[in-house]
Amino acid sequence: MEVGKTTLERAFELARSGRFTTVSELKLAVAAEGYDRKQLEGGALSRQLSALIKAAMPPA
């Protein structure tokens, strides 16, 4: 866990990284880094993260 970085900030960073294909994978990674996964609940946030994940994927 990075000092001074919130769970949401880290989740958005990871979503933009191109390393994940699903929000579930991203949530597991956030939790593995020691952040509170419960802060990533909610449909609107999941849709935002999903859109960022899709945008970060390389073109097929």
C-alpha positions as CSV (number, residue, x, y, z in Angstrom):
1,M,0.0,0.0,0.0
2,E,1.3,3.4,-0.9
3,V,1.3,6.0,1.8
4,G,-1.1,8.9,1.2
5,K,-3.0,7.1,-1.7
6,T,-6.6,6.3,-1.2
7,T,-8.3,3.1,-2.3
8,L,-10.1,4.9,-5.1
9,E,-6.9,6.5,-6.4
10,R,-5.1,3.2,-6.5
11,A,-8.1,1.5,-8.2
12,F,-8.2,4.1,-10.9
13,E,-4.4,3.8,-11.4
14,L,-4.7,0.1,-11.8
15,A,-7.7,0.3,-14.1
16,R,-5.7,2.5,-16.4
17,S,-2.6,0.2,-16.3
18,G,-3.8,-2.3,-18.9
19,R,-3.0,-5.2,-16.6
20,F,-6.6,-6.2,-15.9
21,T,-9.5,-7.5,-17.9
22,T,-12.3,-7.4,-15.3
23,V,-13.3,-5.3,-12.3
24,S,-13.2,-8.4,-10.2
25,E,-9.5,-8.9,-11.0
26,L,-8.8,-5.3,-10.2
27,K,-10.6,-5.5,-6.8
28,L,-8.5,-8.6,-5.9
29,A,-5.3,-6.7,-6.7
30,V,-6.4,-3.7,-4.7
31,A,-7.1,-5.9,-1.7
32,A,-3.8,-7.8,-2.2
33,E,-2.0,-4.4,-1.9
34,G,-3.7,-3.9,1.5
35,Y,-6.4,-1.5,0.5
36,D,-10.0,-1.8,1.6
37,R,-12.0,-3.6,-1.1
38,K,-15.3,-2.5,0.5
39,Q,-14.7,1.0,-0.8
40,L,-15.0,-0.2,-4.3
41,E,-18.7,-1.3,-4.0
42,G,-21.4,0.2,-6.2
43,G,-22.7,0.0,-9.7
44,A,-21.6,3.4,-10.9
45,L,-18.0,3.0,-9.7
46,S,-17.9,-0.5,-11.2
47,R,-19.0,0.9,-14.5
48,Q,-16.4,3.6,-14.4
49,L,-13.6,1.1,-13.6
50,S,-14.8,-1.2,-16.3
51,A,-14.7,1.6,-18.9
52,L,-11.2,2.5,-17.9
53,I,-10.1,-1.2,-18.0
54,K,-11.6,-1.5,-21.5
55,A,-10.0,1.7,-22.7
56,A,-6.6,0.5,-21.4
57,M,-6.7,-2.8,-23.4
58,P,-4.6,-3.0,-26.5
59,P,-6.6,-3.1,-29.7
60,A,-7.4,-6.6,-30.9
